Amino acid sequence: MHSKLRKSLGYVITGVVVVVLLALLLTMTGPARMLFERNAPRGQTGTVDDVYVISPTRDEITIGKSQTNVVADLAEMDTNLGATIRRTPPGAGLRDTEWVLTAEETSPTPVLLNGAPVEGTPTLADGDVITVGGSDVVFDSGRTGIPGALDWWEAAKVSHLFASPDVISGAFPIIARAFPVSLVAVLISFAFAIPGGLTLAFMKMARTRWFRWPATLYVDVVRGTPIFLQILIVFFGLPLMPFWQTLVETLPVINQRGLFGQDNSMWLRVILVLSFNSAAYMAEIFRAGIESISKGQSEAARSLGMTAAQSMTYVIIPQTVRRILPTMMSEFILLFKDTSLFAAVGFGEMVMRAREVASSTLNVSSYLLAAAFYLVITIPLGRLVQQLENRLARSEGGGPVTFEKSTEDNLAREQERKAAAAAAIAASAGGADAGAVQATMPHRGPRPDDRGRR
């Protein structure tokens, strides 16, 4: 089959599948729901509207004050159970079913259906209001279209537990407010880690052991211990040190609220751990980058009259930064992910806020949302690191073919590079032959520089 015909057939099949899926999505009816009002979760005040989506595997739903499927905790009842609704026929699942109501409450407050006492086992209709202990619960037979599809997703046990749209929508503003906390922490810490790492790199390359040994010991200890252990030591050990207690007494602002509502003391310890940890890794990155530069670069700079400091500042360091930039970006990504460990010590970053939502909803969807916020930073930076590495490899005259556009474009570019290299070699060989011929010819007349001397 011709390639163009195969592509066209693939497009047609894909279009038909998309149209069918959209038609099913827009016409499907979701499962039944129970709409009610309850007390706000921990950390909030007042009441909130809640929804209980009935799973197709459930044939019986209980309504009461506690320990029931629909927890109407605003109800005033003598017992926990107020009413029960049952599917008829049982086990119908996804097929069209009816729900019947049975009053269970034995307290003086009767169960009402649309304002009237319940008699027998009436069949529920869309919009019926069940009043239990003075608290209203509205029966919804199901939404259609995309909202109905979301309700089916919510009704499934696994999808509800790990990716509940309701939980994610409620957790989004909470975790979004914590996103700049994590980002600012890593930006400030990395800004301190760069000069600290460069200083440690110079100390490790120093000739005297009085600089080399302390830097080597620091890098080995920090890189050889888990960052979580370093967090625990700093957060629980530093406040016990006399100098820290004196500093807090001298500067009471340390224990006051600071950026994004976090204590200044918390910010100081977070930045201290991240910057000191990253400086150890940056030291090895800088050292390897400096040592990768040819010694001829330094010798050429010295021959031009530069001092050792000027040679390092204007010649070696710029080339080093260009080579280690991808590795530095990778270190930044790792440091950004390490901010999640501070949830264990009460720092209000994304994972801690996600944990608070998970504990109040008994659902782990908030962790999935926090992961998405991390990916917003890590995936683009990861692609940037890859582009920088490819560009560095091409500028150095080597590296594999990169498939950034298409296979044909990259193969053509590779052929051009090889042809240019072959032409350069041929030109240099031709110049060498011409020089050899000129050297064998007899010298006639003074050279241009001799004329100037005379």
C-alpha positions in Angstrom: 0.0 0.0 0.0 1.3 3.4 -0.9 2.5 5.5 2.0 0.2 8.5 1.2 -2.8 6.2 0.9 -1.9 4.5 4.2 -1.7 7.9 5.9 -5.0 9.0 4.5 -6.7 5.8 5.6 -5.3 6.3 9.1 -6.6 9.8 9.3 -10.1 8.6 8.2 -10.2 5.8 10.8 -9.0 8.2 13.5 -11.7 10.7 12.6 -14.4 8.1 12.7 -13.3 6.9 16.1 -13.2 10.4 17.4 -16.7 11.2 16.1 -18.1 8.1 17.6 -16.5 8.7 21.0 -17.7 12.3 21.0 -21.2 11.2 20.2 -21.2 8.7 23.0 -19.7 11.2 25.4 -22.3 13.9 24.6 -25.4 11.6 24.8 -24.5 9.3 27.7 -26.4 9.7 31.0 -24.4 9.5 34.3 -25.3 7.6 37.5 -27.8 8.8 40.1 -26.5 11.2 42.7 -27.5 12.5 46.1 -27.1 16.2 46.8 -26.9 17.4 50.4 -25.4 20.0 52.7 -22.9 19.1 55.5 -20.4 20.7 57.9 -17.2 22.0 56.3 -14.2 19.8 56.5 -11.4 20.3 59.0 -9.7 23.6 58.6 -12.8 25.4 57.2 -15.8 26.9 58.8 -19.6 26.9 58.0 -21.3 24.4 55.7 -20.5 23.1 52.2 -22.5 21.4 49.5 -21.6 17.8 48.9 -22.5 15.2 46.3 -22.6 11.4 46.6 -22.4 9.6 43.3 -24.0 6.2 43.4 -21.8 3.5 42.1 -23.4 1.0 39.6 -22.2 -1.8 41.9 -24.3 -0.6 44.8 -27.9 -1.6 45.3 -28.5 0.0 48.6 -27.6 3.6 49.9 -28.1 4.6 53.5 -28.8 8.2 54.6 -28.0 9.3 58.2 -26.0 11.4 60.6 -22.9 9.2 60.7 -21.5 5.8 59.5 -23.7 5.9 56.4 -23.2 6.4 52.7 -24.7 9.8 52.7 -23.5 11.5 55.9 -26.0 14.4 56.5 -24.2 15.5 59.7 -26.5 18.6 60.0 -29.5 16.3 60.8 -30.9 16.1 64.3 -31.7 12.4 65.0 -31.8 10.0 67.8 -30.1 7.3 65.7 -27.5 7.3 63.0 -29.6 5.7 60.2 -32.5 7.8 58.9 -33.5 6.4 55.5 -32.5 3.8 52.9 -32.9 3.8 49.1 -32.8 0.5 47.2 -32.3 -0.3 43.6 -35.0 -2.2 41.8 -34.3 -4.7 40.3 -31.2 -5.4 42.4 -28.0 -5.9 40.4 -29.2 -3.9 37.4 -26.0 -2.0 37.3 -25.6 0.1 34.2 -29.2 -0.6 33.0 -32.2 1.6 33.6 -33.3 1.1 37.2 -35.6 2.6 39.8 -34.9 3.6 43.3 -37.4 3.1 46.2 -37.3 4.9 49.6 -37.7 3.3 53.0 -37.9 5.4 56.1 -35.7 4.0 59.0 -35.8 6.8 61.5 -37.5 6.1 64.8 -37.1 9.5 66.4 -40.1 12.0 66.7 -38.8 13.8 63.6 -40.3 11.9 60.6 -38.6 11.3 57.3 -40.2 13.4 54.7 -40.4 13.1 50.9 -41.1 16.4 49.2 -42.4 17.8 52.5 -44.8 14.9 53.3 -44.3 11.9 55.6 -43.1 8.8 53.8 -45.7 6.1 53.4 -44.7 2.6 52.3 -41.8 2.4 49.8 -42.3 5.2 47.2 -40.3 5.3 43.9 -38.0 8.2 43.7 -38.1 10.7 40.8 -35.6 13.2 39.6 -35.5 16.2 41.9 -37.2 14.5 44.9 -36.2 16.0 48.3 -35.7 13.6 51.2 -35.7 15.3 54.6 -33.9 13.4 57.3 -33.7 15.0 60.7 -34.4 18.4 59.2 -31.6 18.1 56.7 -32.6 17.9 53.0 -31.1 15.4 50.6 -32.0 15.8 46.9 -32.2 12.8 44.6 -30.7 13.4 41.1 -31.4 10.7 38.5 -28.2 11.6 36.6 -26.7 14.2 34.4 -26.1 13.9 30.6 -23.2 14.7 28.4 -19.7 15.5 29.7 -21.0 16.0 33.3 -22.5 12.6 33.2 -19.2 11.1 32.0 -17.4 12.8 34.9 -20.0 11.2 37.2 -19.3 7.8 35.9 -15.6 8.4 36.5 -16.4 9.6 40.0 -18.6 6.5 40.6 -15.7 4.0 39.8 -13.8 3.1 43.0 -10.3 3.2 41.6 -10.7 6.4 39.6 -12.5 8.1 42.5 -9.7 7.2 44.9 -6.8 8.3 42.7 -8.2 10.9 40.3 -11.4 12.3 41.7 -12.5 15.4 39.7 -14.3 16.8 42.8 -11.4 16.3 45.1 -9.0 17.7 42.5 -11.1 20.8 41.9 -11.3 21.5 45.6 -7.6 20.9 46.1 -6.4 23.0 43.1 -6.6 26.4 44.8 -4.9 25.1 47.9 -2.0 23.5 46.1 -1.7 26.4 43.7 -1.1 28.7 46.6 1.7 26.4 47.8 3.3 26.2 44.3 5.2 29.6 44.6 6.4 28.5 48.1 8.3 25.5 46.6 9.5 27.6 43.6 10.8 30.5 45.6 12.6 28.2 48.0 14.5 26.5 45.3 15.3 29.7 43.4 16.8 31.4 46.4 18.7 28.3 47.5 20.1 27.7 44.1 21.2 31.3 43.9 23.3 30.7 47.0 24.5 27.2 45.9 26.2 28.5 42.7 28.8 30.8 44.4 29.1 28.3 47.3 29.8 25.5 44.9 32.3 27.5 42.9 34.2 28.4 46.1 34.3 24.8 47.1 35.6 23.8 43.7 38.5 26.3 43.9 39.3 25.0 47.4 39.4 21.4 46.2 41.7 22.4 43.3 44.0 24.4 45.6 47.6 23.3 46.1 47.6 23.8 49.8 46.0 21.1 51.8 44.6 23.6 54.3 42.0 24.5 51.6 41.7 21.2 49.9 41.1 18.9 52.8 38.2 20.9 54.5 36.5 21.2 51.1 36.9 17.5 50.3 35.6 16.6 53.7 32.5 18.8 53.4 31.6 17.5 49.9 32.1 13.9 50.9 29.9 14.2 54.0 27.1 16.2 52.4 27.0 14.0 49.3 27.3 10.8 51.3 24.3 11.4 53.6 20.6 11.6 52.7 19.2 15.1 52.4 16.2 14.0 54.6 18.7 13.3 57.4 20.2 16.7 56.9 16.7 18.3 57.1 16.0 16.6 60.4 19.4 17.6 61.9 19.0 21.3 60.9 15.3 21.6 61.8 15.4 19.9 65.2 19.1 20.4 66.1 19.7 24.0 65.1 17.0 25.6 67.4 18.9 23.9 70.3 22.2 25.6 69.6 23.0 28.6 71.9 24.0 30.9 69.0 20.6 30.3 67.3 18.7 31.1 70.5 20.8 34.2 70.9 20.0 35.2 67.3 16.3 34.7 67.9 16.4 36.8 71.0 18.3 39.6 69.2 16.1 39.4 66.1 12.5 38.5 67.1 11.4 38.9 63.5 12.9 35.5 62.8 9.9 33.9 64.5 7.4 36.1 62.8 5.3 35.4 59.7 7.2 36.0 56.5 6.8 35.3 52.8 3.6 33.4 51.8 2.6 33.1 55.5 5.5 30.9 56.5 7.7 31.7 59.5 11.0 33.4 58.7 12.6 30.8 60.9 11.2 28.1 58.6 12.5 29.9 55.5 16.0 30.3 56.9 16.3 26.6 57.7 14.9 25.5 54.4 17.2 27.7 52.4 20.1 26.7 54.6 19.6 23.0 54.0 18.9 23.3 50.2 21.8 25.7 49.5 24.4 23.8 51.6 23.3 20.5 50.1 23.3 21.8 46.5 26.7 23.6 46.9 28.4 20.2 47.5 27.0 18.8 44.2 27.7 22.1 42.4 31.3 22.0 43.6 31.9 18.7 41.8 30.1 20.0 38.7 32.3 23.1 38.6 35.5 21.2 39.3 34.8 18.7 36.5 33.9 21.5 34.1 37.1 23.6 34.9 39.3 20.5 34.5 37.7 19.7 31.2 39.1 22.9 29.7 42.4 22.5 27.9 45.4 23.8 29.8 46.4 25.5 26.6 43.6 28.0 27.1 45.1 29.1 30.4 48.6 29.2 29.0 47.4 31.3 26.0 45.7 33.8 28.4 48.9 34.0 30.5 51.0 34.7 27.4 48.7 37.7 26.7 49.7 39.2 30.0 46.7 38.1 32.1 47.1 37.1 35.7 45.9 33.8 37.0 42.7 35.4 38.3 42.0 37.2 35.1 42.6 34.0 33.1 40.2 32.1 35.3 37.5 34.9 35.2 37.6 35.9 31.5 38.7 32.7 29.8 38.2 29.5 31.8 34.9 30.2 33.7 32.9 31.3 30.7 33.8 28.2 28.8 33.1 26.1 31.9 29.7 27.6 32.5 28.8 26.8 28.8 29.8 23.2 29.2 28.2 22.5 32.6 24.9 24.4 32.0 22.9 21.2 31.2 24.2 19.6 34.3 23.4 22.7 36.4 19.8 22.6 35.1 19.6 18.9 36.0 20.8 19.8 39.5 18.1 22.5 39.7 15.4 20.0 38.8 16.6 17.6 41.5 16.7 20.4 44.0 13.1 21.5 43.1 11.9 17.9 43.7 13.7 17.8 47.0 11.5 20.6 48.4 8.8 17.9 48.9 10.8 16.4 51.7 10.1 19.5 53.9 6.5 18.4 54.2 7.8 16.2 57.0 8.8 19.2 59.1 5.8 21.4 58.5 6.9 23.6 55.7 3.9 24.7 53.7 4.9 23.5 50.3 2.9 21.5 47.8 3.2 18.0 49.2 2.2 19.2 52.7 -0.9 20.9 51.4 -1.7 17.8 49.3 -1.4 15.7 52.4 -3.7 17.9 54.4 -6.4 17.6 51.6 -5.9 13.8 51.5 -6.3 13.4 55.2 -9.5 15.4 55.2 -11.1 13.7 52.2 -9.6 10.2 52.6 -8.6 10.4 49.0 -5.2 10.6 47.4 -6.2 12.6 44.3 -4.5 15.6 45.7 -1.2 13.9 45.5 -1.8 13.4 41.8 -2.5 17.1 41.4 0.7 18.0 43.3 2.6 15.7 40.9 1.1 17.6 38.0 2.4 20.9 39.5 5.9 19.4 39.7 5.8 18.3 36.1 4.9 21.8 35.0 8.5 22.7 35.9 10.5 19.5 35.5 9.3 18.5 32.0 10.0 21.8 30.2 13.4 22.1 32.0 14.2 18.5 31.1 13.5 19.2 27.5 15.7 22.3 27.7 18.5 20.3 29.2 18.3 17.9 26.3 18.4 20.7 23.8 21.4 22.3 25.5 23.2 18.9 25.5 22.5 18.4 21.8 23.7 21.9 21.0 26.8 21.5 23.0 27.6 18.2 21.3 27.2 19.8 17.9 29.3 22.8 18.7 32.1 20.6 20.0 32.2 18.9 16.6 30.7 15.6 17.6 27.7 13.9 19.2 25.0 11.8 17.7 22.4 12.9 15.1 19.5 14.5 16.9 16.0 14.0 15.6 14.6 17.4 16.4 12.8 18.0 13.1 12.8 14.9 10.9 15.0 12.1 10.0 15.7 13.5 6.5 16.6 16.9 7.8 19.0 15.6 10.3 20.7 13.1 7.9 21.1 15.9 5.4 22.6 18.1 8.1 25.0 15.3 9.1 26.1 14.9 5.5 26.7 18.6 5.2 28.8 18.5 8.3 30.9 15.6 7.1 31.4 17.3 3.7 32.5 20.5 5.3 35.0 18.6 7.5 36.4 16.8 4.5 36.8 20.1 2.6 38.6 21.6 5.6 41.0 18.7 5.7 41.6 18.9 2.0 42.2 22.6 2.2 44.7 22.2 5.1 46.5 19.5 3.2 46.7 21.7 0.1 48.1 24.6 2.1 50.7 22.4 3.7 51.9 21.2 0.2 52.1 24.8 -1.1 54.2 25.8 1.9 56.5 22.9 1.4 57.0 23.9 -2.3 57.6 27.6 -1.3 60.2 26.5 1.3 62.3 24.7 -1.4 62.4 27.8 -3.7 65.5 30.0 -3.5 65.1 33.2 -1.5 65.2 36.4 -3.7 65.3 39.9 -2.2 64.6 41.0 1.3 61.6 39.9 3.2 58.9 42.5 3.9 59.8 42.7 7.6 63.5 43.1 6.6 62.6 46.1 4.6 61.0 47.7 7.6 64.1 47.1 9.7 66.3 48.7 7.0 
